[in-house]
Amino acid sequence: MKRVLATVCAAVLAGCATDVYRAVSPGMSSSDVAAHVGKPTTVGKLVDGSVYWDYSRQPYYTDRVTFAPDDRVLEVRNLLTEQNFANLRQGMTLDQVIGVVGPAYIRNQYANGTTVWTYRYQDIGIWKLLHVTMDEGGRMMRYDTEWDPNVYSKKDRGGSR
């Protein structure tokens, strides 16, 4: 029993160690960030020249660590917020979309050439999905949000009644 409890505690502590918000703070160097939370999911550069590292913990959240020119942390924030989605614009390239909301949780390609990237996020305690639709040329057509049907739909829950 003690061994099982020790294993569970170690797993919980390991999960906390990779929590970007707890492990990273403004002013840290990029080497310190890498030592504390590991390799990022995505690395990129913003329009102002700032370098960012995204840590995708999909299907839960995506955190962005932004670095100043001196290679020190400027900011740590969650990308998957409805306030941030307002920065998405029709006609954006895939790289620009990633620059705003990070890498997607699910990517679906359709026969008509469109691709839909899906992100899962929480909004005031409600699990939702963000769907970003890209045209066959790789430009954003639109984005939509919905409550996560896997959480809130009664369809196909619990088998037969």
N, C-alpha and C positions, 0 to 999 in steps of 0.2 A: 504494500500500500504506500509506503514512504517513497519507494522508487517511482511509482506512478505520479504521486503528488509532486515530486521533484522534477519529473519530466514536464508535467503541465506547467509548473511555475517557470521553468527554463524557457518553454515555448512562449509563454505570455511575456516574459522579460525580453526575449528576442524580438517579439513583435513591437514592443515599446521602443526598442533600440532603433528600429527602422522608421518610427514615426517622425516624419520630417519636421513637424511643428515642435516636437519636444527636443529633437536632437540638433536642430539648426537654428542659429540666431544671427541677426544682422551683425556684420563685422567679421564673421568667420571667414577664413580663407577657403578656396575651393578644395585644397588638399585636406583640410579638416572636415569639410562637408563629405567628401568621398570616404574618408576614414569612418565617419559616424553613420552614414546612411547608404553607402555603397554607390554603385554605378547607376547613373540616371537612365531612364527609359528612352528619353529623347534629349538631344542637345541642339540648341539653335541660337539664332541671333535676331534681336528685335530691330525695328526700324531705326531706333536711336543708337544702335551699335552695341547695346547691352547683350551680354551672353546669358542664356538661361539653361537650366537643367530641369527637365520634367521628371517627376517620380510618379508614375501611374500606378495606382493601387486599385484599378478597375477590377471589379465592378463597384467600387465604393467612392473613390475620389482621385483627383490628380492634383498634386502639389507642384508649384513652380518655385524654384530658387533662382532669383535674378542676381547677377553679379555686376558690380561697378567696374570701371576700367582698371582699378588697382587689384582686381581679382578677389574682392571681398564681397560678402553677401549684402545686397541692398534690401531685399525683400523676400519673404516666404509667403505664398498665398495659394488658396484653393482656386483652380481654374473653373471648376464646374459649379458656377452660380448663375442664376438667371440675370443678375446684373452684368456679369461678364459676357453672357450670350448676346447682349445688345451691341457688342463690338463686332459681331459677325455681319458681313455685308454680301449681298448678291454679287457674283462675279469674282469672288476671292478664289485664289488658287488653293490647292490642297495644302501647300506649305504655309500659306497665310492662315488657313483654318487651324492648322496645328499650332501656329504661332499664337492663336487666341485661346483655343480650348484643349490643346495637347493631343496626344494620340488617342484613337478610338478604341472602345471596348469590343465592338463588333463591326465588321465590314461586310456588307452584302453587295454583290454585283448583280445587276439584272440584265435580261436579254436586250432591253432597249438601249443599253449602254450607260445607264445611270448607276451610280454607286451611292449607297446610303451608309454613312458612318453613324454608329449609335454609341452614346455615352450614358452611363447610369450615374445618377447623382441624388442627393437628398436636398429637399427644399422645405424648410421649416418642419422637419420630421417626416416628410412624405417622400417616399422613393419615386423618382421620376426618370424618364428617358428623354434624352436630347437626340433628335435625328437630323443629321446634316446631309442634304441631298446634293450630289455633285452630278453635273451633266457629263456626256460622253467625252467632252473636251477637257474635263478635269476642273471645271469652274463651279463654284457653289451656286445652286439655283435657289435654295431656301433652307430654313431650319424650322423644326417643329418640336414641341415638347408634349409629353403625355404622362399620366400616372403610370407607373410600371404595372402592366397587366399581370405579370407573374406574381405580384404581391397582392393586388387589389381585385382581381377578377375571381368570380366564383366558379367560372367555367373550368371543368376538369379538376376540381379540387376534391380530394377525399374519396375518389372512386364512387361506387354505387351507394345509394342511400335506401 
